[in-house]
Amino acid sequence: MKAVVLLSGGMDSAALLLYLLDDGYEVRALGFNYGQRHSKELGFAKALAEDCKVPFSVAEMGNLRELLPGSSQTDESVAVPEGKYDEDSMKATVVPNRNMIMLAIAIGHAIAHDCDAVAYAAHAGDHAIYPDCRPEFAESMARAAGLCDWKKIQLMRPFITISKASIAALGNNLGLDFQKTWSCYKGGDVHCGRCGTCIERREALHLAGVPDPTIYAVDAPSLKTMIENDWHLPK
Amino acid sequence: MKAVVLLSGGMDSAALLLYLLDDGYEVRALGFNYGQRHSKELGFAKALAEDCKVPFSVAEMGNLRELLPGSSQTDESVAVPEGKYDEDSMKATVVPNRNMIMLAIAIGHAIAHDCDAVAYAAHAGDHAIYPDCRPEFAESMARAAGLCDWKKIQLMRPFITISKASIAALGNNLGLDFQKTWSCYKGGDVHCGRCGTCIERREALHLAGVPDPTIYAVDAPSLKTMIENDWHLPK
C-alpha cells in the first residue's frame, strides 16, 4: 500500500508517519505552506522525512492568505491567542476550510503518484475546536475521496478516536524523537510554552508519561504551574 | 443571499454568473490559476466580472503543477488532445482532483467573506468524462461543505441536470455575449475550433440555435464538416 501523509512537522503527524512506516506502508509526505506566520514547522517536517527516507513535497498555497483573511495563523493583524485551546479565543486560529483544502490537494497528489490512500493525524481532542476535525466531516470527505477519480483513494485517520496523549505514547513507542518536531504557533528560536499548541504539547507528553525534551522559552510557566492552573495560563 | 461563483472565463460559468445575478444573488467571482498552459481564460473571467460589477479574485495555485503531474492542461510534455470529449484520449485533460481543490478553496473564500453558498457550473454532459463531475461526488462535497465550519455553506450546481446546449440557450436569454467568453484549451489569438472544448462550444451553440459569434482559426473545420463528422474531427 502507498500512502500520502500530511506532514506538518508537529508531533501528531510525525507519529503518524512512523506509525505507517512501521505498518509497512510506502509513504510520500506532503507539507503545506499556506501563508503561516512562520514556516519553521516545515523545516522540521522536511528533516523528519529525510530521516525516514521518504519523499517530501511542499504545496505552496500561493495567495491563500489574501483569499481567506481573518485567521491569526495567516493574518498578521490578528494576535496569536494564548492559553488553552478550548477557549473561544482560540477559534481565531482557524484558517477557513483548511482541512478540506489540504485533503483535496493531498488526494490529487495521491492520484498523480498512484498512491492508494491519504492519511492525516486528526485526533479525538480536535473535535470541539475545529468543525473540520469532526468525524462526520471526515466521513463526507472520505466518500468524496472515493468518488473524485476513476481510482478510489482511501482517507485514513487512524488517530480519530484517540487523544493527543495517546498519540504521544504511541510516537514514543515507535522511537519518535520529539525534539525533531515543532508545535509552537510563534516562530521563535525555541517553543514559547504558552500558546495553545505549546500547552497541548506539554499536557500530552505529561499525560503520556513521556519525558518532554522540548526547550521552552525562559519566561514560559513551569510544568508545575501549568498543572496547578489546569493547563491554562496563570491568571 | 451571497454566493461565491467559480468563474473560469468559459461559457458555462459565465452563464452561471448571469443566472445568479438575475436571481438576485450578491455574487463574488473566483478564478483559479492552477498552472494552465495559458491563463487567457482568466482575462475573460476578470473582464466579465468587471462588466457585471462583481468582485473578482484569482486563487494562485502555486506549485500545483509539480504536485499533480500528468495532465495536458498543466504538463507541457503531454500533448493537447484533439477531437470530441468522449474519447479516451481526452482523459489526459483531467487535472487530478481539480474540482475538489477548487471547491475547497471557494468554500474557504465563502466562509471568509460571510457568503452563504458556492456555485459552480458542472453540467449533465460532464459526467461521462470527469469522475468529479458526477452527482454523487457533488453530493458528498455538498455534505462536507455543510460540516466544515460553524456556518453551513451551501453547494449550488444549478446546471447539474441540464446539457451544455441548454446552458447556451439560458445564457443567450440572459443576454450573455459569448464573444466575451473563452473555451479553447490552446491559448492562441482566436479559438482553434478543433480541440475538445472548442467542439463542445460549437456544438452547444448550434444545438441551442444561438448564432455563434466566436472567431475560429482559419484552418478550423467548417460547422457543416463538424456536423457531418458527428462533431468529431474529420478523418
Interface residues (C-beta under 8 A of the other chain):
Chain A: L30 N33 S57 V58 A59 E60 M61 G62 N63 L64 E66 L67 L68 P69 G70 V95 P96 N97 R98 N99 M100 I101 L103 A104 I105 I107 G108 H109 I111 A112 P131 D132 R134 E136 F137 S140 M141 R143 A144 L147 C148 D149 W150
Chain B: L30 N33 S57 V58 A59 E60 M61 G62 N63 L64 E66 L67 L68 P69 G70 V95 P96 N97 R98 N99 M100 I101 L103 A104 I105 I107 G108 H109 I111 A112 P131 D132 R134 E136 F137 S140 M141 R143 A144 L147 C148 D149 W150
